[in-house]
Amino acid sequence: QVQPVESGGGLVQAGGSLRLSCAASGSIFNSYGVGWYRRAPGKQRELVASITHGGGTNYPDTMKGRFTISRDNAKNTVYLQMNDLKPEDTAVYYCNAVLINDRAPWGQGTQVTVSS
């Protein structure tokens, strides 16, 4: 399994926006679904958005309305548009398959830092 490659993170002020990109291998991209996850300092990794192979999306209630996940099938790439960012969104963001059995080793992730 080839690790996903995440990019697009950075330092933004509260209320700002970022668009993350995930270049995934075919085995991940063509699996049941791909998710964006994040790990904040001292916390466990959590799912922030997912998109199925058919394009269905799912978000935890705390992310609804601020985060949008999308995919470009021609580029094997999944995106996460994040708006109205808050300091509590500060974390390393990762992508990987939704189903554990489909997952590749976790990549390096991309750091998102939101200043107040």
RODO-2510 file (C-alpha; in nm, 4 decimals, decimal comma):
residues 116
     n   res          X          Y          Z
     1     q     0,0000     0,0000     0,0000
     2     v     0,1295     0,3435    -0,0957
     3     q     0,0970     0,6193     0,1615
     4     p    -0,1314     0,9095     0,0774
     5     v     0,0333     1,2486     0,0318
     6     e    -0,1387     1,5401     0,2005
     7     s    -0,0705     1,9066     0,1263
     8     g    -0,2190     2,2517     0,1581
     9     g    -0,1871     2,3179     0,5295
    10     g    -0,0487     2,6341     0,6790
    11     l    -0,0939     2,9119     0,9306
    12     v    -0,4143     3,1131     0,9093
    13     q    -0,6034     3,3508     1,1335
    14     a    -0,9341     3,2532     1,2877
    15     g    -1,2099     3,2929     1,0309
    16     g    -0,9780     3,2116     0,7428
    17     s    -0,9897     2,9289     0,4908
    18     l    -0,7660     2,6555     0,3623
    19     r    -0,7991     2,3881     0,0971
    20     l    -0,6225     2,0611     0,1642
    21     s    -0,5340     1,8083    -0,1030
    22     c    -0,4774     1,4356    -0,0743
    23     a    -0,3083     1,2429    -0,3538
    24     a    -0,4104     0,8843    -0,2955
    25     s    -0,3120     0,5583    -0,4559
    26     g    -0,5650     0,3785    -0,6694
    27     s    -0,6275     0,1179    -0,4027
    28     i    -0,7355     0,3861    -0,1550
    29     f    -0,9095     0,6108    -0,4016
    30     n    -1,1160     0,3252    -0,5438
    31     s    -1,2055     0,1776    -0,2075
    32     y    -1,5452     0,2205    -0,0392
    33     g    -1,4570     0,5709     0,0733
    34     v    -1,1835     0,8160     0,1632
    35     g    -1,1757     1,0251     0,4767
    36     w    -0,9956     1,3261     0,6106
    37     y    -0,8814     1,2855     0,9690
    38     r    -0,7012     1,5095     1,2127
    39     r    -0,4941     1,4715     1,5249
    40     a    -0,4670     1,7644     1,7604
    41     p    -0,1907     1,7782     2,0234
    42     g    -0,2702     1,5405     2,3069
    43     k    -0,5775     1,4010     2,1351
    44     q    -0,6650     1,0944     1,9331
    45     r    -0,7046     1,1025     1,5587
    46     e    -1,0622     1,1827     1,4588
    47     l    -1,2595     1,1721     1,1367
    48     v    -1,3568     1,5158     1,0022
    49     a    -1,5154     1,4253     0,6691
    50     s    -1,5573     1,1312     0,4352
    51     i    -1,6649     1,0721     0,0782
    52     t    -1,7693     0,7436    -0,0741
    53     h    -1,6610     0,6116    -0,4103
    54     g    -2,0013     0,7211    -0,5398
    55     g    -1,9624     1,0737    -0,4058
    56     g    -2,1749     1,0561    -0,0929
    57     t    -2,0387     1,2733     0,1863
    58     n    -2,0546     1,2567     0,5627
    59     y    -1,9464     1,4998     0,8328
    60     p    -1,9521     1,5015     1,2109
    61     d    -2,2004     1,7589     1,3397
    62     t    -1,9206     1,9900     1,4568
    63     m    -1,7826     2,0197     1,1030
    64     k    -2,1070     2,0552     0,9128
    65     g    -2,1322     2,3843     0,7303
    66     r    -1,7632     2,4691     0,7613
    67     f    -1,5862     2,1763     0,5923
    68     t    -1,6536     2,0396     0,2446
    69     i    -1,4965     1,7233     0,1072
    70     s    -1,4771     1,6561    -0,2654
    71     r    -1,2910     1,4308    -0,5055
    72     d    -1,1429     1,4511    -0,8538
    73     n    -1,1569     1,1036    -1,0025
    74     a    -0,9298     1,1970    -1,2924
    75     k    -0,6528     1,2974    -1,0539
    76     n    -0,7028     1,0410    -0,7748
    77     t    -0,7220     1,3401    -0,5419
    78     v    -0,9513     1,4212    -0,2519
    79     y    -0,9898     1,7767    -0,1256
    80     l    -1,1016     1,9322     0,2002
    81     q    -1,2213     2,2910     0,1846
    82     m    -1,2178     2,4403     0,5332
    83     n    -1,3884     2,7723     0,5999
    84     d    -1,4365     2,9828     0,9110
    85     l    -1,1437     2,8105     1,0761
    86     k    -1,1189     2,8181     1,4548
    87     p    -0,8183     2,7764     1,6836
    88     e    -0,9570     2,4368     1,7880
    89     d    -0,9151     2,3211     1,4275
    90     t    -0,5385     2,3312     1,4793
    91     a    -0,4103     1,9801     1,4094
    92     v    -0,2230     1,7623     1,1658
    93     y    -0,4627     1,6560     0,8926
    94     y    -0,4396     1,3172     0,7227
    95     c    -0,6323     1,1269     0,4614
    96     n    -0,6835     0,7548     0,4257
    97     a    -0,9445     0,4965     0,3409
    98     v    -1,2537     0,4924     0,5585
    99     l    -1,2563     0,1176     0,6107
   100     i    -0,9705    -0,0130     0,8212
   101     n    -0,9053    -0,3072     0,5919
   102     d    -0,8561    -0,0689     0,2961
   103     r    -0,6081     0,1608     0,4696
   104     a    -0,2494     0,2269     0,3728
   105     p     0,0130     0,3329     0,6249
   106     w    -0,0595     0,6856     0,7435
   107     g     0,1272     0,9593     0,5577
   108     q     0,3041     1,2621     0,7024
   109     g    -0,0102     1,4684     0,7108
   110     t    -0,0290     1,8431     0,6679
   111     q    -0,0160     2,0865     0,9589
   112     v    -0,2997     2,3345     1,0011
   113     t    -0,2486     2,6070     1,2581
   114     v    -0,5217     2,8590     1,3311
   115     s    -0,4271     3,1658     1,5324
   116     s    -0,6787     3,3585     1,7402
***
